[in-house]
Amino acid sequence: MSSRKEERKDETTTTTTASSSTNSTSPTEHNAQYRQTVNRALDETRDNIRRSTDEARREIPRYTQAVNEYQEQTIQASREIADNYIDSQKQIINSLQSAWVPFAENTYGVFWNYWVSPRRTTELYARAVSSVADNTIAVTRLVNNTVFANMEAFRTLIQRERDNAKEFSRINVNTAKTWEQSARNTVGNFSS
């Protein structure tokens, strides 16, 4: 029990001494306290930034999953569009072929000598449909490649900005040191 009273007495004495010493601090001690306060504030800022970046880093799998889902949905949608288009065109061609091709070939065969055959026209049309479907898939691939290229360009930009920020920081530190040295020289010249 007596040790607790002594501890409290020591704390009170220390607090009183500290408060009395703050009132009579020298400029050097005041500068050191100020520097310590600034350093503490900057360290807290650095810790906050680290927490924020760690939190953002934890979000990366979610973003990656979102990009993957986007690509999968885009590819699946392109496939479905192409499949639906091809199926509809196939049905159109089949219905035209079954009804009109034999009649048209017989009728026009005499005049056109099978040069513009409905079967040939149908085959050309089917190739055009296939080309549209292939182009849809190719466009999807190009869009995905563009997204990845933009992501790569953004990553390069961030890297460059990080390097630039380091260089600006170095320049600022050097400038501050130059100012400090100039101030010391000026104060030294006035003192002598």
Backbone as ProteinMPNN parsed JSONL, in Angstrom:
{"seq_chain_A": "MSSRKEERKDETTTTTTASSSTNSTSPTEHNAQYRQTVNRALDETRDNIRRSTDEARREIPRYTQAVNEYQEQTIQASREIADNYIDSQKQIINSLQSAWVPFAENTYGVFWNYWVSPRRTTELYARAVSSVADNTIAVTRLVNNTVFANMEAFRTLIQRERDNAKEFSRINVNTAKTWEQSARNTVGNFSS", "coords_chain_A": {"N_chain_A": [[0.813, -1.186, 0.0], [1.907, 1.191, 0.775], [3.731, 1.476, -1.226], [2.164, 2.096, -3.387], [1.237, 4.619, -2.712], [3.624, 5.949, -2.779], [4.229, 5.681, -5.47], [2.166, 7.192, -6.599], [2.827, 9.651, -5.53], [5.289, 10.018, -6.735], [4.449, 10.142, -9.409], [2.898, 12.477, -9.311], [4.86, 14.313, -8.626], [6.514, 14.06, -10.831], [4.746, 14.899, -12.841], [4.273, 17.515, -12.002], [6.849, 18.521, -12.163], [7.273, 18.197, -14.894], [5.301, 19.894, -15.926], [6.136, 22.32, -14.907], [8.552, 22.471, -16.129], [7.807, 22.746, -18.769], [6.887, 25.262, -18.88], [9.175, 26.703, -18.625], [10.789, 26.106, -20.854], [13.543, 25.871, -23.026], [14.399, 27.443, -26.174], [15.58, 25.462, -27.766], [14.694, 23.075, -26.605], [11.994, 23.466, -27.014], [11.889, 23.434, -29.818], [12.682, 20.789, -30.214], [10.527, 19.451, -29.03], [8.499, 20.318, -30.71], [9.396, 19.243, -33.16], [9.227, 16.564, -32.46], [6.445, 16.299, -32.123], [5.553, 16.85, -34.723], [6.798, 14.741, -36.092], [5.501, 12.574, -34.856], [2.859, 13.037, -35.726], [3.197, 12.716, -38.486], [4.052, 10.06, -38.55], [1.728, 8.823, -37.62], [0.073, 9.436, -39.766], [1.366, 7.983, -41.793], [0.915, 5.404, -40.764], [-1.88, 5.294, -40.964], [-2.143, 5.404, -43.738], [-0.882, 3.033, -44.437], [-2.665, 1.209, -43.266], [-4.908, 1.73, -44.858], [-3.96, 0.985, -47.41], [-3.437, -1.703, -46.949], [-6.013, -2.592, -46.485], [-7.123, -2.088, -49.006], [-5.578, -3.866, -50.464], [-6.543, -6.262, -49.489], [-8.944, -6.271, -50.774], [-8.382, -6.936, -53.372], [-8.727, -9.674, -54.34], [-11.519, -9.698, -54.619], [-11.946, -7.742, -56.577], [-10.535, -8.903, -58.671], [-12.041, -11.183, -59.041], [-14.413, -9.983, -59.889], [-13.601, -8.871, -62.36], [-12.94, -11.215, -63.729], [-15.463, -12.464, -63.749], [-16.852, -10.607, -65.292], [-15.517, -10.897, -67.764], [-16.072, -13.585, -68.316], [-18.87, -13.475, -68.477], [-19.141, -11.763, -70.665], [-17.943, -13.265, -72.713], [-19.616, -15.511, -72.674], [-22.066, -14.284, -73.296], [-21.478, -13.377, -75.865], [-21.137, -15.819, -77.15], [-23.736, -16.87, -76.879], [-25.191, -14.962, -78.318], [-24.117, -15.32, -80.883], [-24.792, -18.041, -81.27], [-27.625, -17.939, -81.147], [-28.127, -16.257, -83.301], [-27.074, -17.773, -85.429], [-28.719, -20.049, -85.218], [-31.259, -18.912, -85.771], [-30.832, -18.001, -88.37], [-30.311, -20.419, -89.615], [-32.789, -21.665, -89.391], [-34.306, -19.93, -90.964], [-33.059, -20.246, -93.456], [-33.48, -23.002, -93.874], [-36.304, -23.109, -94.015], [-36.738, -21.533, -96.274], [-35.296, -22.977, -98.173], [-36.612, -25.453, -98.241], [-39.096, -24.783, -99.257], [-38.813, -23.03, -101.478], [-36.421, -23.45, -102.956], [-36.336, -25.856, -104.674], [-38.384, -25.201, -106.482], [-37.521, -22.712, -107.467], [-35.057, -23.383, -108.623], [-35.846, -25.058, -110.679], [-37.413, -23.318, -112.18], [-35.727, -21.101, -112.729], [-33.564, -22.394, -113.766], [-33.677, -22.901, -116.434], [-33.34, -20.406, -117.573], [-31.121, -19.143, -116.316], [-29.16, -20.964, -116.201], [-28.182, -22.263, -113.969], [-26.42, -20.444, -112.865], [-26.987, -18.444, -110.959], [-27.865, -19.913, -108.603], [-30.337, -20.873, -106.235], [-29.5, -22.581, -104.195], [-26.773, -22.097, -104.163], [-26.827, -19.393, -103.481], [-27.94, -19.642, -100.969], [-25.894, -21.028, -99.675], [-23.881, -19.085, -99.768], [-25.086, -17.162, -98.197], [-25.179, -18.535, -95.761], [-22.453, -18.715, -95.23], [-21.925, -16.02, -94.836], [-23.374, -15.588, -92.503], [-21.94, -17.199, -90.753], [-19.552, -15.797, -90.809], [-20.335, -13.391, -89.564], [-20.871, -14.344, -86.982], [-18.301, -15.273, -86.278], [-16.944, -12.84, -86.342], [-18.201, -11.506, -84.224], [-17.267, -12.943, -82.003], [-14.548, -12.391, -82.322], [-14.524, -9.606, -81.921], [-15.271, -9.503, -79.246], [-13.025, -10.702, -78.125], [-11.137, -8.749, -78.809], [-12.087, -6.578, -77.295], [-11.692, -7.557, -74.695], [-8.892, -7.81, -74.772], [-8.239, -5.122, -75.057], [-9.139, -4.118, -72.617], [-7.353, -5.435, -70.884], [-4.953, -4.355, -71.847], [-5.306, -1.656, -71.186], [-5.374, -1.913, -68.429], [-2.752, -2.734, -67.985], [-1.399, -0.477, -68.931], [-2.271, 1.374, -67.045], [-1.121, 0.295, -64.756], [1.578, 0.692, -65.379], [1.566, 3.473, -65.443], [1.008, 4.045, -62.737], [3.325, 3.007, -61.561], [5.236, 4.717, -62.685], [4.361, 7.157, -61.61], [4.823, 6.656, -58.908], [7.624, 6.513, -58.9], [8.154, 9.137, -59.729], [7.089, 10.546, -57.557], [8.862, 9.77, -55.539], [11.166, 11.0, -56.512], [10.4, 13.729, -56.473], [10.077, 14.002, -53.718], [12.722, 13.608, -52.884], [13.903, 15.857, -54.091], [12.554, 17.895, -52.689], [13.481, 17.407, -50.064], [16.212, 17.876, -50.398], [16.095, 20.592, -51.088], [15.045, 21.655, -48.726], [17.166, 21.069, -46.988], [19.128, 22.673, -48.127], [18.045, 25.21, -47.661], [18.06, 25.151, -44.894], [20.826, 25.042, -44.381], [21.578, 27.469, -45.546], [20.2, 29.225, -43.882], [21.485, 28.715, -41.447], [24.06, 29.572, -42.115], [23.521, 32.272, -42.561], [22.614, 33.1, -40.029], [24.901, 32.504, -38.624], [26.65, 34.378, -39.783], [25.515, 36.777, -38.905], [25.858, 36.495, -36.189], [28.569, 36.629, -35.837]], "CA_chain_A": [[0.0, 0.0, 0.0], [2.779, 2.358, 0.834], [4.38, 1.639, -2.528], [1.221, 2.794, -4.272], [1.256, 6.038, -2.344], [4.888, 6.491, -3.263], [4.115, 5.793, -6.925], [1.317, 8.358, -6.888], [3.588, 10.828, -5.156], [6.288, 10.172, -7.786], [3.747, 10.599, -10.612], [2.526, 13.869, -9.085], [6.092, 15.079, -8.684], [6.94, 14.05, -12.226], [3.815, 15.752, -13.585], [4.531, 18.896, -11.599], [8.14, 18.881, -12.739], [7.1, 18.297, -16.34], [4.531, 21.094, -16.257], [6.947, 23.492, -14.631], [9.625, 22.552, -17.114], [7.26, 23.2, -20.04], [6.76, 26.713, -18.814], [10.497, 27.319, -18.729], [11.579, 25.377, -21.837], [14.414, 26.684, -23.866], [14.014, 27.324, -27.597], [16.044, 24.187, -28.301], [13.743, 22.056, -26.126], [10.716, 23.717, -27.699], [12.054, 22.922, -31.187], [12.704, 19.322, -30.146], [9.138, 19.021, -28.792], [7.758, 20.582, -31.941], [9.829, 18.237, -34.114], [8.669, 15.282, -32.011], [5.012, 16.34, -32.421], [5.414, 16.722, -36.178], [7.16, 13.361, -36.449], [4.417, 11.698, -34.392], [1.719, 13.228, -36.635], [3.531, 12.102, -39.774], [4.041, 8.6, -38.352], [0.318, 8.412, -37.581], [-0.418, 9.503, -41.147], [1.93, 6.82, -42.48], [0.194, 4.213, -40.288], [-3.215, 5.326, -41.567], [-1.995, 5.047, -45.156], [-0.611, 1.591, -44.488], [-3.93, 0.499, -43.003], [-5.763, 1.881, -46.043], [-3.446, 0.165, -48.507], [-3.66, -3.109, -46.587], [-7.433, -2.853, -46.719], [-7.299, -2.152, -50.468], [-4.943, -5.111, -50.908], [-7.467, -7.351, -49.161], [-10.048, -6.204, -51.722], [-7.924, -7.36, -54.701], [-9.413, -10.88, -54.838], [-12.888, -9.356, -55.006], [-11.863, -7.058, -57.864], [-10.118, -9.904, -59.655], [-13.212, -12.02, -59.312], [-15.352, -9.177, -60.674], [-13.1, -8.79, -63.732], [-13.105, -12.543, -64.317], [-16.886, -12.673, -64.018], [-17.19, -9.751, -66.427], [-15.017, -11.519, -68.989], [-16.829, -14.809, -68.568], [-20.203, -13.082, -68.929], [-19.011, -11.215, -72.015], [-17.702, -14.377, -73.632], [-20.841, -16.322, -72.724], [-23.071, -13.515, -74.035], [-21.093, -13.418, -77.286], [-21.444, -17.165, -77.645], [-25.193, -17.004, -76.997], [-25.636, -14.122, -79.441], [-23.743, -16.006, -82.124], [-25.601, -19.262, -81.394], [-29.0, -17.556, -81.477], [-28.126, -15.731, -84.669], [-26.888, -18.893, -86.349], [-29.94, -20.872, -85.188], [-32.35, -18.232, -86.487], [-30.513, -18.006, -89.788], [-30.469, -21.798, -90.078], [-34.23, -21.903, -89.561], [-34.754, -19.15, -92.128], [-32.539, -20.908, -94.658], [-34.187, -24.287, -94.051], [-37.674, -22.908, -94.477], [-36.677, -21.062, -97.655], [-34.833, -24.063, -99.03], [-37.613, -26.509, -98.42], [-40.245, -24.328, -100.031], [-38.545, -22.28, -102.682], [-35.245, -23.838, -103.733], [-36.631, -26.722, -105.824], [-39.193, -24.46, -107.442], [-36.703, -21.675, -108.086], [-34.058, -23.999, -109.486], [-36.515, -25.524, -111.897], [-37.869, -22.174, -112.95], [-34.616, -20.282, -113.216], [-32.556, -23.244, -114.384], [-33.762, -22.774, -117.88], [-32.854, -19.096, -117.993], [-29.85, -18.73, -115.719], [-28.227, -22.068, -116.352], [-27.678, -22.512, -112.616], [-25.391, -19.494, -112.468], [-27.459, -17.858, -109.715], [-28.642, -20.979, -108.008], [-30.775, -20.606, -104.854], [-28.629, -23.327, -103.267], [-25.524, -21.352, -104.072], [-27.144, -18.186, -102.718], [-28.11, -20.067, -99.582], [-24.566, -21.331, -99.152], [-23.21, -17.804, -99.559], [-25.727, -16.537, -97.041], [-24.73, -19.282, -94.578], [-21.077, -18.291, -94.97], [-21.998, -14.665, -94.28], [-23.829, -15.742, -91.116], [-20.786, -17.723, -90.025], [-18.6, -14.697, -90.694], [-20.845, -12.475, -88.528], [-20.649, -14.99, -85.686], [-16.859, -15.235, -86.007], [-16.589, -11.453, -86.048], [-18.684, -11.189, -82.874], [-16.302, -13.526, -81.068], [-13.292, -11.642, -82.466], [-14.706, -8.3, -81.275], [-15.225, -9.757, -77.813], [-11.619, -10.918, -77.8], [-10.474, -7.443, -78.892], [-12.492, -5.775, -76.134], [-10.972, -8.084, -73.534], [-7.485, -7.425, -74.91], [-8.163, -3.684, -74.789], [-9.255, -3.948, -71.162], [-6.084, -5.837, -70.283], [-3.923, -3.377, -72.229], [-5.522, -0.465, -70.373], [-4.948, -2.232, -67.072], [-1.287, -2.731, -68.011], [-0.979, 0.924, -69.049], [-2.533, 2.008, -65.755], [-0.095, -0.186, -63.838], [2.801, 1.402, -65.742], [1.375, 4.852, -64.998], [1.153, 4.077, -61.281], [4.754, 2.799, -61.295], [5.927, 5.96, -63.041], [3.991, 8.179, -60.626], [5.532, 6.321, -57.672], [9.006, 6.944, -59.09], [8.149, 10.605, -59.74], [6.856, 11.018, -56.188], [10.132, 9.601, -54.824], [12.087, 12.027, -56.992], [9.955, 15.012, -55.916], [10.405, 13.996, -52.286], [14.167, 13.815, -52.786], [14.155, 17.262, -54.43], [12.075, 18.717, -51.571], [14.394, 17.231, -48.939], [17.443, 18.603, -50.734], [15.79, 22.024, -51.003], [14.925, 21.998, -47.303], [18.513, 21.044, -46.426], [19.815, 23.861, -48.631], [17.501, 26.345, -46.917], [18.556, 25.045, -43.525], [22.237, 25.425, -44.406], [21.628, 28.92, -45.811], [19.756, 29.912, -42.665], [22.574, 28.605, -40.465], [25.144, 30.462, -42.537], [23.084, 33.648, -42.35], [22.616, 33.324, -38.574], [26.321, 32.53, -38.233], [27.245, 35.652, -40.226], [25.004, 37.841, -38.052], [26.377, 36.292, -34.856], [29.991, 36.994, -35.75]], "C_chain_A": [[0.863, 1.259, 0.0], [3.476, 2.576, -0.505], [3.455, 2.342, -3.514], [1.203, 4.281, -3.965], [2.525, 6.692, -2.858], [4.85, 6.663, -4.789], [3.281, 7.007, -7.303], [2.065, 9.638, -6.611], [4.644, 11.097, -6.236], [5.646, 10.693, -9.07], [3.389, 12.069, -10.486], [3.761, 14.755, -9.203], [6.582, 15.182, -10.122], [6.068, 14.97, -13.061], [4.07, 17.213, -13.266], [5.839, 19.376, -12.205], [8.02, 19.086, -14.244], [6.353, 19.568, -16.707], [5.335, 22.343, -15.96], [8.069, 23.627, -15.633], [9.1, 23.011, -18.465], [7.13, 24.71, -20.039], [8.111, 27.387, -19.019], [11.382, 26.567, -19.73], [12.396, 26.343, -22.662], [13.954, 26.549, -25.311], [14.439, 25.995, -28.208], [15.102, 23.065, -27.89], [12.39, 22.217, -26.816], [10.772, 23.191, -29.132], [12.037, 21.401, -31.207], [11.294, 18.787, -29.917], [8.293, 19.198, -30.043], [8.093, 19.527, -32.994], [9.235, 16.873, -33.761], [7.169, 15.214, -32.319], [4.768, 16.161, -33.919], [5.718, 15.299, -36.617], [6.067, 12.381, -36.036], [3.204, 11.805, -35.324], [1.981, 12.573, -37.981], [3.564, 10.576, -39.668], [2.616, 8.07, -38.291], [-0.291, 8.422, -38.98], [0.084, 8.309, -41.943], [1.193, 5.537, -42.054], [-1.21, 4.149, -40.884], [-3.163, 4.927, -43.039], [-1.723, 3.559, -45.292], [-1.866, 0.779, -44.236], [-4.845, 0.556, -44.227], [-5.279, 1.005, -47.19], [-3.598, -1.321, -48.211], [-5.12, -3.505, -46.827], [-7.719, -2.971, -48.215], [-6.708, -3.446, -51.014], [-5.861, -6.304, -50.617], [-8.645, -7.406, -50.131], [-9.672, -6.729, -53.111], [-8.618, -8.635, -55.176], [-10.845, -10.596, -55.301], [-12.889, -8.661, -56.365], [-11.476, -8.028, -58.975], [-11.287, -10.784, -60.039], [-14.226, -11.255, -60.165], [-14.908, -9.083, -62.134], [-13.273, -10.13, -64.431], [-14.564, -12.826, -64.661], [-17.341, -11.84, -65.211], [-16.749, -10.404, -67.733], [-15.806, -12.781, -69.319], [-18.24, -14.483, -69.078], [-20.156, -12.549, -70.352], [-18.82, -12.323, -73.041], [-18.95, -15.227, -73.785], [-21.933, -15.593, -73.513], [-22.758, -13.52, -75.528], [-21.422, -14.77, -77.897], [-22.952, -17.329, -77.844], [-25.741, -16.173, -78.151], [-25.34, -14.821, -80.755], [-24.596, -17.252, -82.334], [-27.042, -18.939, -81.796], [-29.105, -17.053, -82.913], [-28.007, -16.865, -85.679], [-28.13, -19.77, -86.388], [-31.081, -20.218, -85.96], [-32.094, -18.239, -87.996], [-30.68, -19.405, -90.386], [-31.952, -22.109, -90.314], [-34.775, -21.157, -90.774], [-34.321, -19.844, -93.415], [-33.28, -22.212, -94.92], [-35.604, -24.092, -94.559], [-37.699, -22.388, -95.922], [-36.268, -22.188, -98.605], [-35.933, -25.076, -99.286], [-38.765, -26.059, -99.311], [-39.853, -23.784, -101.398], [-37.401, -22.789, -103.536], [-35.599, -24.763, -104.893], [-37.414, -25.987, -106.913], [-38.343, -23.446, -108.198], [-35.664, -22.271, -109.023], [-34.683, -24.497, -110.788], [-36.904, -24.357, -112.79], [-36.701, -21.425, -113.564], [-33.542, -21.099, -113.921], [-32.529, -23.116, -115.885], [-33.1, -21.472, -118.319], [-31.43, -18.79, -117.529], [-28.785, -19.822, -115.775], [-27.474, -22.337, -115.038], [-26.556, -21.566, -112.185], [-25.747, -18.837, -111.135], [-28.413, -18.864, -109.079], [-29.083, -20.579, -106.601], [-29.942, -21.39, -103.841], [-27.316, -22.581, -103.07], [-25.732, -20.07, -103.261], [-27.284, -18.524, -101.24], [-26.769, -20.379, -98.942], [-23.786, -20.051, -98.863], [-23.77, -17.088, -98.331], [-25.271, -17.222, -95.751], [-23.288, -18.902, -94.232], [-21.051, -16.884, -94.359], [-22.425, -14.711, -92.815], [-22.673, -16.225, -90.249], [-19.751, -16.629, -89.804], [-19.034, -13.704, -89.62], [-20.602, -13.059, -87.147], [-19.166, -14.96, -85.312], [-16.403, -13.825, -85.641], [-17.045, -11.033, -84.652], [-17.715, -11.717, -81.828], [-14.987, -12.753, -81.126], [-13.379, -10.279, -81.785], [-14.654, -8.462, -79.762], [-13.783, -9.955, -77.354], [-10.865, -9.591, -77.822], [-10.816, -6.559, -77.699], [-11.756, -6.246, -74.89], [-9.497, -7.716, -73.595], [-7.29, -5.938, -74.624], [-8.248, -3.413, -73.3], [-7.936, -4.309, -70.491], [-4.971, -4.851, -70.621], [-4.069, -2.103, -71.401], [-5.111, -0.707, -68.929], [-3.425, -2.212, -66.977], [-0.76, -1.294, -68.096], [-1.184, 1.658, -67.721], [-1.486, 1.579, -64.733], [1.233, 0.518, -64.107], [2.732, 2.852, -65.275], [1.578, 4.965, -63.488], [2.619, 3.915, -60.894], [5.534, 4.09, -61.563], [5.619, 7.058, -62.02], [4.678, 7.928, -59.287], [6.988, 6.784, -57.768], [9.113, 8.466, -59.08], [7.963, 11.166, -58.333], [8.125, 10.878, -55.354], [11.102, 10.711, -55.217], [11.7, 13.407, -56.465], [10.265, 15.104, -54.427], [11.894, 14.261, -52.086], [14.523, 15.267, -53.069], [13.74, 18.165, -53.279], [12.999, 18.614, -50.366], [15.687, 17.993, -49.195], [17.24, 20.112, -50.64], [15.712, 22.467, -49.55], [16.301, 22.022, -46.641], [19.304, 22.265, -46.872], [19.355, 25.098, -47.883], [18.021, 26.338, -45.475], [20.008, 25.506, -43.461], [22.38, 26.921, -44.643], [21.231, 29.702, -44.578], [20.842, 29.858, -41.61], [23.732, 29.537, -40.831], [24.788, 31.921, -42.281], [23.114, 33.994, -40.873], [24.058, 33.385, -38.081], [26.997, 33.817, -38.624], [26.786, 36.8, -39.351], [25.569, 37.727, -36.643], [27.822, 36.756, -34.748], [30.178, 38.435, -35.989]], "O_chain_A": [[0.576, 2.242, -0.683], [3.777, 3.709, -0.881], [3.911, 3.095, -4.375], [1.158, 5.106, -4.877], [2.512, 7.836, -3.312], [5.36, 7.643, -5.331], [3.637, 7.759, -8.211], [1.956, 10.605, -7.365], [4.875, 12.246, -6.611], [6.199, 11.563, -9.743], [3.552, 12.832, -11.438], [3.709, 15.824, -9.811], [7.01, 16.244, -10.573], [6.57, 15.73, -13.889], [4.08, 18.055, -14.163], [5.929, 20.5, -12.7], [8.589, 20.024, -14.801], [6.707, 20.247, -17.671], [5.23, 23.33, -16.687], [8.498, 24.734, -15.959], [9.848, 23.603, -19.242], [7.251, 25.355, -21.081], [8.184, 28.506, -19.525], [12.579, 26.404, -19.497], [11.987, 27.468, -22.948], [13.197, 25.634, -25.635], [13.744, 25.456, -29.069], [14.747, 22.21, -28.702], [11.73, 21.235, -27.156], [9.819, 22.574, -29.608], [11.451, 20.791, -32.101], [10.9, 17.793, -30.526], [7.479, 18.342, -30.39], [7.2, 18.982, -33.643], [8.799, 16.125, -34.636], [6.677, 14.166, -32.736], [3.882, 15.41, -34.327], [4.986, 14.719, -37.418], [5.743, 11.46, -36.785], [2.594, 10.794, -35.672], [1.091, 11.945, -38.554], [3.148, 9.881, -40.595], [2.318, 7.007, -38.835], [-1.068, 7.537, -39.337], [-0.678, 7.69, -42.685], [0.887, 4.687, -42.891], [-1.676, 3.075, -41.266], [-4.03, 4.201, -43.526], [-2.279, 2.902, -46.171], [-2.11, -0.222, -44.909], [-5.476, -0.437, -44.589], [-6.08, 0.359, -47.865], [-3.86, -2.113, -49.117], [-5.415, -4.6, -47.305], [-8.469, -3.849, -48.64], [-7.272, -4.054, -51.924], [-5.941, -7.24, -51.413], [-9.271, -8.453, -50.296], [-10.553, -6.944, -53.943], [-9.064, -8.682, -56.323], [-11.318, -11.192, -56.269], [-13.734, -8.953, -57.211], [-12.021, -7.978, -60.078], [-11.496, -11.09, -61.213], [-14.831, -11.83, -61.07], [-15.731, -9.198, -63.042], [-13.7, -10.184, -65.584], [-14.868, -13.359, -65.729], [-18.121, -12.308, -66.042], [-17.515, -10.459, -68.695], [-16.165, -13.011, -70.474], [-18.741, -15.134, -69.996], [-21.036, -12.852, -71.159], [-19.45, -12.324, -74.099], [-19.306, -15.62, -74.896], [-22.644, -16.211, -74.305], [-23.658, -13.65, -76.358], [-21.921, -14.855, -79.019], [-23.392, -17.866, -78.861], [-26.637, -16.61, -78.873], [-26.198, -14.907, -81.633], [-25.072, -17.499, -83.442], [-27.608, -19.586, -82.677], [-30.045, -17.38, -83.637], [-28.747, -16.913, -86.662], [-28.556, -20.193, -87.462], [-31.788, -20.886, -86.715], [-33.007, -18.452, -88.793], [-31.133, -19.554, -91.52], [-32.316, -22.735, -91.31], [-35.602, -21.684, -91.518], [-35.112, -20.008, -94.344], [-33.663, -22.495, -96.054], [-36.058, -24.827, -95.435], [-38.577, -22.759, -96.701], [-36.822, -22.331, -99.694], [-36.152, -25.5, -100.421], [-39.343, -26.867, -100.038], [-40.529, -24.073, -102.386], [-37.411, -22.574, -104.748], [-35.194, -24.48, -106.021], [-37.14, -26.135, -108.104], [-38.435, -23.335, -109.42], [-35.413, -21.728, -110.099], [-34.098, -24.361, -111.863], [-36.741, -24.41, -114.009], [-36.684, -21.149, -114.763], [-32.692, -20.533, -114.607], [-31.478, -23.212, -116.518], [-32.384, -21.44, -119.32], [-30.632, -18.235, -118.285], [-27.629, -19.587, -115.422], [-26.272, -22.604, -115.038], [-25.824, -21.862, -111.24], [-24.882, -18.694, -110.271], [-29.626, -18.655, -109.04], [-28.294, -20.007, -105.849], [-29.705, -20.903, -102.736], [-26.818, -22.454, -101.952], [-24.887, -19.714, -102.44], [-26.809, -17.791, -100.373], [-26.537, -20.028, -97.786], [-23.112, -19.944, -97.838], [-23.034, -16.496, -97.542], [-25.006, -16.549, -94.755], [-22.948, -18.782, -93.055], [-20.247, -16.602, -93.471], [-21.903, -13.965, -91.986], [-22.456, -15.72, -89.147], [-19.144, -16.546, -88.736], [-18.204, -13.225, -88.848], [-20.173, -12.348, -86.239], [-18.815, -14.66, -84.171], [-15.581, -13.641, -84.744], [-16.344, -10.283, -83.972], [-17.381, -11.014, -80.874], [-14.379, -12.489, -80.089], [-12.423, -9.842, -81.145], [-14.053, -7.638, -79.071], [-13.376, -9.433, -76.316], [-10.04, -9.336, -76.945], [-9.949, -5.875, -77.154], [-11.254, -5.431, -74.116], [-8.91, -7.347, -72.578], [-6.293, -5.543, -74.021], [-7.515, -2.575, -72.774], [-7.454, -3.574, -69.629], [-4.135, -4.546, -69.771], [-3.072, -1.532, -70.961], [-4.564, 0.183, -68.277], [-2.871, -1.725, -65.992], [0.204, -0.939, -67.418], [-0.35, 2.473, -67.327], [-1.016, 2.394, -63.938], [1.936, 0.898, -63.17], [3.715, 3.396, -64.774], [2.249, 5.884, -63.018], [3.104, 4.607, -59.999], [6.381, 4.495, -60.766], [6.514, 7.8, -61.613], [5.073, 8.873, -58.604], [7.519, 7.376, -56.829], [10.043, 9.023, -58.497], [8.607, 12.148, -57.962], [8.44, 11.757, -54.552], [11.776, 11.29, -54.365], [12.569, 14.177, -56.054], [10.666, 16.158, -53.933], [12.279, 15.045, -51.219], [15.351, 15.85, -52.369], [14.467, 19.092, -52.921], [13.276, 19.619, -49.711], [16.197, 18.676, -48.307], [18.12, 20.828, -50.162], [16.241, 23.515, -49.18], [16.576, 22.898, -45.821], [20.066, 22.833, -46.089], [20.17, 25.942, -47.511], [18.371, 27.379, -44.919], [20.375, 26.279, -42.576], [23.212, 27.572, -44.012], [21.844, 30.72, -44.256], [21.098, 30.859, -40.94], [24.307, 30.202, -39.969], [25.626, 32.71, -41.846], [23.588, 35.066, -40.498], [24.399, 34.207, -37.231], [27.84, 34.317, -37.879], [27.565, 37.711, -39.071], [25.745, 38.74, -35.965], [28.252, 37.221, -33.693], [31.307, 38.924, -35.955]]}, "name": "protein", "num_of_chains": 1, "seq": "MSSRKEERKDETTTTTTASSSTNSTSPTEHNAQYRQTVNRALDETRDNIRRSTDEARREIPRYTQAVNEYQEQTIQASREIADNYIDSQKQIINSLQSAWVPFAENTYGVFWNYWVSPRRTTELYARAVSSVADNTIAVTRLVNNTVFANMEAFRTLIQRERDNAKEFSRINVNTAKTWEQSARNTVGNFSS"}
